[in-house]
């Protein structure tokens, strides 16, 4: 089974990985293990972030929490230095939203509901960084009817036309193995052109960039800190009472 494909250039010329290629390349993956293995052996350091579209983590709200609303919102969510947003505002009532149900990881996935028409009003969303370059994007995708064809278009001009999805979660991803390369935007479009109403799911996204590019994660307030502050106030009050008695 083919799990890696080299995207040689923006024209989409493809070659199976195997022959030595002197040029750096964007490599497409359909196998999560191969993606993780190659990401760990790039030849230069990277750090990763995981996006699960969860509204809360450890009891604390995330930037995705306001997106869980009815009717479906027009999503525009910044998280971890990356903005996720709708790119094709088709018929009112259709948009992108996070939702529970049949998910690959955790409790929530980003759902992309939309009416596919014969004139090609395709479902689409995008992510863009705050200016830094990513070297990898990978995650899990599925379709409710089978047959959805995700297409990933990068700001570099590369277009990755993935094969049709089934009813089960399938991995899609790509790595830019050039330390001087990278991309800042990924546009995800569903390229099927029939008239079915599709639900296109995305979950468990892994993003990678060279060290120091992602903003530092927020530091959670330790649970004991408020108690410690209360204790200090109590000690101050006791100290003042003792001072009054001495005077």
Secondary structure, 3 states (H helix, E strand, C coil): CCCEEEECCCCCCEEECCCCCCCCCEEEECCHHHHHHHHHCCCCCCEEEEECCCCEECCEECCCHHHCCCCCCCCEEEECCEEEEECCCCCCCCCEEEECCCCCCCCCEEEEEEECCCCCCCCEEEEEECCCCEEEEEEEEEECCCCCCEEEEECCCCEEECCCCCCCCEEEEEEECCCCCCECEEEEEECCCCCCEEEEEEEEEEEEECCCCCCCCCCCCCHHHHHHHHHHHHHHHHHHHHHHHHC
